[in-house]
């Protein structure tokens, strides 16, 4: 068995159904699928049973401990040479595994063989306009989305858990994912690099990634990512880069511009609108770029709030984490008891 696909699941049976259906259509068949139910109230066992005769599929149900520990649980029971870590909200194109296999085969004779890798994500044509707008905001250069593993990156490539691969022996050597609730995939990628390995980007091994379905859930997701960034810096000193500060700078800039606009609105109404020009220009850029890429004016319009949610949600999370961890000197878990598993 060459590939083991590990998928932690929490209350998402419909998503698992779509993922498993896409796995049935893979052109390369040398893989097993391990679904780890992480204490869900809405289990996906019935969905898995539907595919049990089609796929080499193993279903496990365990107490809730978070996605990282659930992935470790699955890897311990896996038989493949390579672990492919996927989120439950992805769908794979038919040649996904073939693309992974092609990259690994082409580089197998190199002195430093590939042991860790990952691929980018994209929006499927069937996604809702909001999902497409959110996908745009998470992958666009204009929202720092380039750091997430696309072809144009603002930072080194670190695989994310929605589309990550690693050789099983290296996974076990490094101890797998930590108990961090958010940012545990970046933490793992950092530890891979710190151990002397170099994760590779496989551009053709992409997935359709549904992400969140509304802006409220999306805000919570990126807010927690902002929180995680300070915790990652505490665990891995020196990993906080300029690009990670951009959402916070953007957030403070938006607050400052709106504040100046409100303060001058009553004093110099003819001049106050000048403070809004940078924001209006940014909105215009997002609208045009997203409309062209998605071939939809509606998606382009929705991409404006999506971009602000992505940047400012992250920025607010970053600021809260900085205050609690750096100013108040609280430790990682007590500072965010509701956000992180113990």
Secondary structure as GFF3:
##gff-version 3
##sequence-region A 1 342
A	DSSP	beta_strand	3	9	.	.	.	ID=ss1
A	DSSP	alpha_helix	13	24	.	.	.	ID=ss2
A	DSSP	beta_strand	31	38	.	.	.	ID=ss3
A	DSSP	alpha_helix	45	51	.	.	.	ID=ss4
A	DSSP	beta_strand	57	62	.	.	.	ID=ss5
A	DSSP	alpha_helix	67	76	.	.	.	ID=ss6
A	DSSP	beta_strand	82	86	.	.	.	ID=ss7
A	DSSP	beta_strand	90	92	.	.	.	ID=ss8
A	DSSP	alpha_helix	96	106	.	.	.	ID=ss9
A	DSSP	beta_strand	116	118	.	.	.	ID=ss10
A	DSSP	beta_strand	121	122	.	.	.	ID=ss11
A	DSSP	alpha_helix	129	139	.	.	.	ID=ss12
A	DSSP	three_ten_helix	141	143	.	.	.	ID=ss13
A	DSSP	three_ten_helix	145	148	.	.	.	ID=ss14
A	DSSP	beta_strand	163	167	.	.	.	ID=ss15
A	DSSP	alpha_helix	168	174	.	.	.	ID=ss16
A	DSSP	alpha_helix	184	194	.	.	.	ID=ss17
A	DSSP	beta_strand	200	201	.	.	.	ID=ss18
A	DSSP	beta_strand	207	209	.	.	.	ID=ss19
A	DSSP	alpha_helix	215	235	.	.	.	ID=ss20
A	DSSP	alpha_helix	242	265	.	.	.	ID=ss21
A	DSSP	alpha_helix	269	272	.	.	.	ID=ss22
A	DSSP	three_ten_helix	273	276	.	.	.	ID=ss23
A	DSSP	alpha_helix	277	294	.	.	.	ID=ss24
A	DSSP	alpha_helix	297	322	.	.	.	ID=ss25
A	DSSP	pi_helix	323	327	.	.	.	ID=ss26
A	DSSP	alpha_helix	332	335	.	.	.	ID=ss27
###
